[in-house]
C-alpha cells in the first residue's frame, strides 16, 4: 500500500492571495467599457452624432453610421478581444493595474478605429451645396436661404470637435 501526501501551502499563506484574486475577478466582472462619445461630451455633439448616425429626412441628411461599422471590423474586434483577454489574465493573476490597462488598451483601439473610419471617408459624400455653398429653399420659412460651404468634402469633420471627442470610458458598477 502506497500513501501519498501533498502539502500545497499553509492555510495562512494562501488566503490573502486568494482574497486578492477574488477581488480582482469581481472587479473584472463589474467593469464596463464604453467606446464612442463619453458621457461628459456636450449635448450638441451628441445631437450631431445622432443625426449623422441615423440621418434626418427633414434636414435632408443621409445616415452615415460610423461607430458600429468601425467597431465591427474583424481586425478591430481582434485587437479589442486581445486587450480584454489580457485584462482577464491580469484578474486571474491578481493584478488590478493590469485589468485597468487591458480595458484602456481595448478602449483606445476602439476610439482609434472610429477616427480611422472617418478618415477613410464615409458614404455618401457631402452634397455639392454643403461643400461649396449656395442657395437652398427653406420649406419651414418658405423662402430661399444662403448656406455657406465647408470648402471640403469630408463628412463628420468640420471643426474637428466631434472627431476629437471620440474616446472611451471605463466604468465600474
C-alpha positions as CSV (number, residue, x, y, z in Angstrom):
1,X,0.0,0.0,0.0
2,X,1.3,3.4,-1.1
3,X,0.2,6.6,0.6
4,X,1.0,9.9,-1.0
5,X,0.6,13.1,1.0
6,X,0.8,16.6,-0.6
7,X,1.0,19.8,1.2
8,X,0.1,22.6,-1.1
9,X,0.8,25.5,1.2
10,X,-0.1,26.7,4.7
11,X,-3.7,27.9,5.3
12,X,-2.4,31.4,6.3
13,X,-0.3,32.0,3.2
14,X,-2.9,31.1,0.6
15,X,-5.9,33.1,1.9
16,X,-4.5,36.6,1.2
17,X,-3.6,35.6,-2.3
18,X,-6.9,34.0,-2.9
19,X,-8.7,37.1,-1.5
20,X,-6.8,39.4,-3.8
21,X,-7.6,37.1,-6.8
22,X,-11.3,37.0,-5.9
23,X,-11.3,40.8,-5.6
24,X,-9.7,41.2,-9.0
25,X,-12.2,38.8,-10.6
26,X,-15.1,40.7,-9.1
27,X,-13.6,44.0,-10.4
28,X,-13.3,42.4,-13.8
29,X,-16.9,41.3,-13.7
30,X,-18.2,44.8,-12.6
31,X,-16.1,46.8,-15.1
32,X,-17.7,48.1,-18.3
33,X,-16.0,49.7,-21.3
34,X,-17.9,52.3,-23.3
35,X,-16.5,53.4,-26.6
36,X,-17.8,56.5,-28.6
37,X,-18.7,59.8,-27.1
38,X,-18.1,59.9,-23.4
39,X,-20.9,61.0,-21.0
40,X,-19.1,64.2,-20.5
41,X,-19.4,65.2,-24.1
42,X,-21.5,68.3,-24.8
43,X,-25.1,67.5,-25.7
44,X,-24.6,69.5,-29.0
45,X,-22.0,66.9,-30.1
46,X,-24.4,64.0,-29.1
47,X,-27.1,65.6,-31.2
48,X,-24.8,66.0,-34.2
49,X,-23.6,62.4,-33.9
50,X,-27.2,61.1,-33.6
51,X,-28.2,63.0,-36.7
52,X,-25.2,61.7,-38.7
53,X,-25.7,58.1,-37.4
54,X,-29.4,57.9,-38.2
55,X,-29.9,60.7,-40.8
56,X,-32.5,63.4,-40.8
57,X,-35.1,63.4,-43.7
58,X,-36.3,66.8,-42.6
59,X,-32.8,68.3,-42.9
60,X,-32.0,66.1,-45.9
61,X,-29.1,64.5,-44.2
62,X,-28.5,60.8,-45.2
63,X,-27.5,58.4,-42.5
64,X,-23.7,57.9,-42.2
65,X,-23.2,55.3,-39.4
66,X,-19.7,55.4,-38.1
67,X,-19.5,53.7,-34.7
68,X,-21.0,50.3,-35.4
69,X,-19.1,49.8,-38.7
70,X,-15.8,50.8,-37.1
71,X,-16.2,48.5,-34.1
72,X,-17.4,45.6,-36.1
73,X,-14.3,45.3,-38.3
74,X,-12.6,42.0,-37.7
75,X,-9.2,43.5,-37.1
76,X,-10.6,45.9,-34.5
77,X,-12.6,43.2,-32.8
78,X,-9.5,41.1,-32.7
79,X,-7.4,43.9,-31.1
80,X,-10.0,44.7,-28.6
81,X,-10.6,41.0,-27.7
82,X,-6.8,40.5,-27.2
83,X,-6.7,43.5,-24.9
84,X,-9.7,42.3,-22.9
85,X,-8.2,38.9,-22.7
86,X,-5.2,40.5,-21.2
87,X,-7.4,42.1,-18.6
88,X,-8.9,38.8,-17.7
89,X,-5.5,37.2,-17.5
90,X,-4.4,40.1,-15.1
91,X,-7.5,39.4,-13.0
92,X,-6.6,35.8,-12.7
93,X,-3.0,36.7,-11.8
94,X,-4.4,39.2,-9.1
95,X,-3.0,42.2,-10.9
96,X,-5.5,45.1,-10.5
97,X,-3.5,47.6,-12.6
98,X,-3.3,45.0,-15.4
99,X,-7.1,44.9,-15.5
100,X,-7.4,48.6,-16.0
101,X,-4.6,48.6,-18.5
102,X,-6.3,45.9,-20.6
103,X,-9.6,47.8,-20.6
104,X,-7.7,51.1,-21.5
105,X,-5.9,49.3,-24.4
106,X,-9.2,48.0,-25.8
107,X,-10.9,51.3,-25.4
108,X,-8.1,53.2,-27.2
109,X,-8.3,50.6,-30.0
110,X,-12.0,51.3,-30.4
111,X,-11.7,55.1,-30.4
112,X,-8.8,54.9,-32.9
113,X,-10.9,52.7,-35.1
114,X,-13.8,55.2,-35.1
115,X,-11.4,58.0,-36.1
116,X,-9.9,55.8,-38.8
117,X,-13.4,55.1,-40.2
118,X,-14.0,58.8,-40.5
119,X,-10.5,59.3,-42.1
120,X,-11.3,56.6,-44.7
121,X,-14.3,58.6,-45.9
122,X,-17.9,58.0,-45.2
123,X,-20.6,57.3,-47.8
124,X,-22.5,59.1,-49.2
125,X,-20.2,62.1,-49.6
126,X,-21.4,65.6,-48.8
127,X,-23.7,67.3,-51.3
128,X,-22.2,70.0,-53.6
129,X,-24.1,72.7,-51.7
130,X,-22.5,71.5,-48.4
131,X,-19.1,71.7,-50.0
132,X,-19.2,74.9,-52.0
133,X,-22.3,76.7,-50.5
134,X,-25.3,78.0,-52.3
135,X,-29.0,78.9,-52.1
136,X,-31.5,76.4,-50.6
137,X,-35.2,76.7,-50.3
138,X,-36.2,76.6,-46.6
139,X,-39.6,74.8,-46.6
140,X,-40.4,75.9,-43.0
141,X,-39.7,79.6,-43.6
142,X,-41.0,79.5,-47.2
143,X,-38.0,81.3,-48.6
144,X,-34.6,80.8,-50.1
145,X,-31.6,80.8,-47.7
146,X,-27.9,81.1,-48.5
147,X,-25.8,78.3,-47.0
148,X,-22.1,78.9,-46.7
149,X,-20.0,75.9,-47.8
150,X,-17.5,73.9,-45.8
151,X,-14.9,74.1,-48.6
152,X,-14.0,70.4,-48.4
153,X,-15.8,67.1,-48.8
154,X,-15.2,65.3,-45.5
155,X,-18.4,64.1,-43.7
156,X,-18.3,64.2,-39.9
157,X,-15.3,66.5,-39.9
158,X,-15.9,70.2,-40.0
159,X,-14.2,71.8,-37.0
160,X,-12.7,68.6,-35.7
161,X,-14.5,68.9,-32.4
162,X,-16.6,65.8,-32.9
163,X,-13.7,63.9,-34.4
164,X,-11.5,64.6,-31.4
165,X,-14.3,63.9,-28.9
166,X,-14.4,60.2,-29.6
167,X,-12.9,58.4,-26.6
168,X,-13.6,55.6,-24.2
169,X,-14.8,55.3,-20.6
170,X,-14.1,52.6,-18.1
171,X,-16.9,52.4,-15.5
172,X,-17.2,50.1,-12.6
173,X,-20.7,49.1,-11.4
